[in-house]
């Protein structure tokens, strides 16, 4: 019941908002709805008993003839993602409060629908239901880029949509193929996990699913849509995409690919991981060259999530636990970083590193918060990025030291470009004429993020405690 | 059979309306008749599992369900046509009569249990359409469309007749049951029967505008009045699919499998051609014409994977596709009135002036593009399942890629509506009934997407 509420409060509220014309109170209504969802998710997490099983289940018949049921619930892995989605969403809503968008009703409505749909992806315990939410999350994202983007956003929105849709459609073909393998027809997770496939079929399913996820995450070489989209989307859209939506891909690997195609994964994981770790180094090298801060963060995101994907593909407790930590941390950090971009854009009308400089001297609040987010992002010990990244690298090292060497070099390069950009923007000679320090709205977004970064760095246990039993149970069942 | 009787009578009466100068009455009367026919369709007395009228027609649940869709869609089109014909068209009564006759033809087709009846139904369906296509007499394009459609249509009829004659020659009967019995008793199918089926198939392929007989559709759709165009793209196509499905499942079921590879190739060709050609269209009607070609290709997937579910799959798909098309054309009509342009760019500024209409347009385009949770998605899913069930994995992958191509043009229509207009937002006269029908149609798309089992239940 709680899960159902958590799902449909944002979706139905969002639908309502899109239909009524926006007024000055629309943003508050949206924030309120998303805060309700956040409170619900916190309540669920606090009453969550850390065992392996699925809790807060709701199940009812939906389309029995097609074998499709409404089945939602959360195990530890889902719970972490639920928290991530619903805690970050209010912050993302808050971050838009200073901007003045056209068609406010549509803007906030779409974001709420997206929040609900992403929650749906994380709680669906039915493969078909999962696919519907997976696609549903894509539509608002497309409109956010299309209607409120900047630059060549029309083209970019289309590229983004087509790219991700091709992946999803092939996944749909694989899902239909899977559904032919079982009888009686049922997409329920218990049934899906039981399916046994021939080696060729397993490879086909693995590759189709992985293609969809590789595009969504995105990992090298399917990342070409990402930098343009992140740069040209409105800030809130970028935050939703990078902070939460790409985790749908990572989560889905754990939830669906691992149990459905474990043998094929074992066979194909080595080259996939090689591809990904090369992508990490590649994205880091490109990030160093970037002159635009938002684009730099976009490339750094490819590197970071690549490491998470590689860790998941090692199929080890350490890799998976690390990935949960790092997914959460990356979500928090990405929102912080892109908000920094938004602040710079608002006050200086540019994100070009070369045109900025010396802001630290005139905006100490901004300098400090930016620095903390940056530290989290380069995974300094005692920040949220460290434990996850450490576990991921260690899981790679245990299976093949070559992987961790390449991936590790990407991490080191990460520190290089992050500090270089900080240097360019904040230090040196003051190039901007005036730069007001953080106001109350900015603090409302950045201070919780800073607190989260430090808190999670000190107590990564908050996340692992919830996820660990489910991860262990999942790995045992393979 | 009640609906056929009611609508035939109503059509004949409607022709007298012109004589007695009762134009104001025409539409309400026709609507009431259609509604009555729609309701009578569901009377238990209407449903017979045995052939009636000397084995000519058979009103089983297949015929009843298809008839319901045909009449339902016609009802909506008729309501929307009020706006189109409000400038006191000269022959209003005749036009509505032709609409009704055409639907009657469609119902005879989906209810036929005899090749002769199948042919009669097809002709009753087509001949009114030839006339309706030219009903905008002062428009050259409309005249061209009608002539083209008529010439091609009557030419194709010859193939259908020849095919029927060959079937009759070999099996000795026009009756579906007798043909089926003959085929199952003949171990080796004679080549002439196969040829006959092929020829009948040609007529079918022409009617649904599938490749390689799709060339007429873009010109005819673009030239015909919008209301007629949407009628052709929805009701006529649904009837053609229903009729052919009936022929496949009841007459030639024993040898149906041998035509599956051919259908698969045609389906692949049709959807690819339709989608690729639609990419660069600027005229909305022409774009919808190519989209309807592409959609015919998708529906043919269900014929490729012919099984117990196929009938309900085809019906569901055609219903959903029809509603989406009706919405698109209705929105187009409001825009065309104010701008006088058939180009997609005419949609610019729609969101600023008519957010609700834009919402309907967006949902209809999303449904056509097959995005969940809209009904178009479940329709596509169902035909994919059918085809994959029969082992046509390559075809399903191709269809999935084709769906991705479809996004390009459907989304182009959609996002144009959100663009700002150069000469200020479009102002469209607001008619309550019109918008209400649109909103209801859009809701149906949503509801059918979330609860497809209302229609898709494998009767």
Boltz contact constraints between the chains, C-beta under 6 A:
constraints:
  - contact:
      token1: [A, 63]
      token2: [B, 453]
      max_distance: 6.0
  - contact:
      token1: [A, 65]
      token2: [B, 453]
      max_distance: 6.0
  - contact:
      token1: [A, 65]
      token2: [B, 457]
      max_distance: 6.0
  - contact:
      token1: [A, 132]
      token2: [B, 372]
      max_distance: 6.0
  - contact:
      token1: [A, 132]
      token2: [B, 373]
      max_distance: 6.0
  - contact:
      token1: [A, 135]
      token2: [B, 372]
      max_distance: 6.0
  - contact:
      token1: [A, 146]
      token2: [B, 415]
      max_distance: 6.0
  - contact:
      token1: [A, 147]
      token2: [B, 418]
      max_distance: 6.0
  - contact:
      token1: [A, 162]
      token2: [B, 404]
      max_distance: 6.0
  - contact:
      token1: [A, 162]
      token2: [B, 407]
      max_distance: 6.0
  - contact:
      token1: [A, 165]
      token2: [B, 404]
      max_distance: 6.0
  - contact:
      token1: [A, 166]
      token2: [B, 404]
      max_distance: 6.0
  - contact:
      token1: [A, 169]
      token2: [B, 400]
      max_distance: 6.0
  - contact:
      token1: [A, 169]
      token2: [B, 403]
      max_distance: 6.0
  - contact:
      token1: [A, 169]
      token2: [B, 404]
      max_distance: 6.0
  - contact:
      token1: [A, 173]
      token2: [B, 396]
      max_distance: 6.0
  - contact:
      token1: [A, 173]
      token2: [B, 397]
      max_distance: 6.0
  - contact:
      token1: [A, 173]
      token2: [B, 400]
      max_distance: 6.0
  - contact:
      token1: [A, 176]
      token2: [B, 384]
      max_distance: 6.0
  - contact:
      token1: [A, 176]
      token2: [B, 385]
      max_distance: 6.0
  - contact:
      token1: [A, 176]
      token2: [B, 388]
      max_distance: 6.0
